[in-house]
Amino acid sequence: MLFTFHHRFAASVEAVEDVMCDPEFYKSLGELPDIGPPEVLDVHEQGRRVAVKVRFTFTGYMEPVAQKVLRGQTPSWVQIVEIDRERNTADLRIDPDVAGSVVRCTGRYELLAEDGGTLRNLNGEFSVRIPLLGGRAEKAIGPGIVRRLDLESGILRKRLASVT
């Protein structure tokens, strides 16, 4: 399942990257639906690159096919965002704690200066690699993950407004 989002922010690319590197921003993602309080695991800076690792726990309803893939365990995952402030890009990877060998979600953000603000594009892919069941599982699990990635932009927008 491929996904694409285009989000516009009334702030500079540098300001958007500042928020994307800020652990407090990730803690505020607990406002997202069906998510417990996020746990920032690590923020690692190396030159103009910053990697942020955050653990999320799903608290909402799961479709039966999702429960089957996750073997009845509570879904949690580590989201890793590696921001390259030199290239104005960020790589996204979601590593599930359960069924990590068959569930995969990756993406790439591109931040572009546009009309005095920033256009942030996200292109990614979510897949479940299980014979016969994978397609159904993608349809049951994927939209929720993708929706939360889209909704995250609203929280980023609020955070930008509070710091600029």
N, C-alpha and C positions, 0 to 999 in steps of 0.2 A: 504494500500500500504506500504509494508516493503521496507526499503532501508538500504544499507551498503556502507560505504566508508573506504578506507585504504589510509592514507596520510603519506608520509615519509618526515621528516624534518632533515636537517643537523645541528641540535642543540640539546642540552640536554632536557630532560623532564622538568627540572626546567625552562629553557629558554622559552619553548613552553607555559608552564603554566603562566610564567610572562606576556607574550604577551596576552594570553587569559584572564588575569585579568586586562589588561590595557584599560581604557576607550578610549584612543586615537586610539587603534586598531579598536574598534567598530565604531568610527567616520569615519575611513578610508574605511569602508565597503560601503560607498556611491559610491565607484568605481564599485560596482556590477551593472549589467545591470538591467534596469527597477526599480531602487530603488532611492527614494529621499534621501536627507541628513539624516543619522541616528541621533536620539536624545538619548543620554545616560541619562536615567532616574534616575538610582541609582547604586552605587557600595557599597556593604555592606561586610565588612570583620569581621569574627568572628573566631579567632584562625587561623587555617590552611584552613579555608573555605572562599571562596569569591563568592558572588552572583552579577552578572552584569545584569541589566535590560536595554534593548535598544528598542526604538520604531522605526519601519520601516514603510515606506509608499510606496506602489507599484505605479509605474508611467507608466507602459506599457500597452499593449493590453490585454484585457480579453475576453476569449471565452464567447459566450452567456450563456452557462450553468453556468459559474462562476458568471456572472453578475446576474443571477437569484438567485443563492445561497446568494450572497452578497446584494441582493435587490437594485442593481444599485449604491450602495455606494462605495466610494474609499476604497480599501482594505488597512488596516494598521494593525499592530500587534505589540505586545511586545514579544521580544525574551528574555528569561531568561536562563542564563547559570550559573549553580552552580558548581564551581570548588572545588574539594576536593583534596588539595595538599598533604594530608597524604596518600590517596589511589591512587592518580594519575588517577582520574576519573572526569568526569563532566556530570551533568545531563542537558539536553536541553529541554526546553518547549517553544512552540510558542502559545501565547494566542491572537487570532484574536480579534480586536476591534469590528468587525461586524461578526455576525453568529458564535460567540464563543461557543454557546451551541451545535453546530452541527459539527464544524470543530475542529480537534484535531491533533497536531503534537508534538511528544515527541521523545527523543533519549538519548543515553548514549555514551559519549566519554570514551575511555580507552587509556591511554598514556603509552607506553612501551619503555624502553631503548632498542635500537637495532643498532648494528654496529656503535657505536659512535654517533648515532643520536636518533631520536624518531619516532616510528610508532604510529600514532594516528588513532584508529579505531572508527568509528561512526556507531552505529546500531540504527535505529529508525523506527517510524511508522507514516504515515499520513493517516487520515481517515476523511470522510464526512458522518455523520450519518443522512441521509435523505432518507426515504423510496422511492424506485424506482429511485430517482435522484442521490443518493449518489455515486454509482459506476462511473457514467458519470462525476460527479463533481470531484471526485478524479483524474480521468484521465486528466481532463482539468486544474486543479489547482495544483495538487501534483508535476508533473514534474518540474514546474517552481521553487517551493519552494526547492525541493531536489537539483535542479541544482545550485541554489544560495548557498546552504550549501556546495556543492562540490567546487564551484568557490572560496568560502571564503578561502580555503586552500592556494590558490595562493597569496592572499593578506597577509595571515599570514606568508607565506614564505618570501615575500618581507620585511615585518616588522621585521622578525628575522634577515635578512641580514643587515638591517639598525642599529640594536642594538647590534649585536655581532661582 
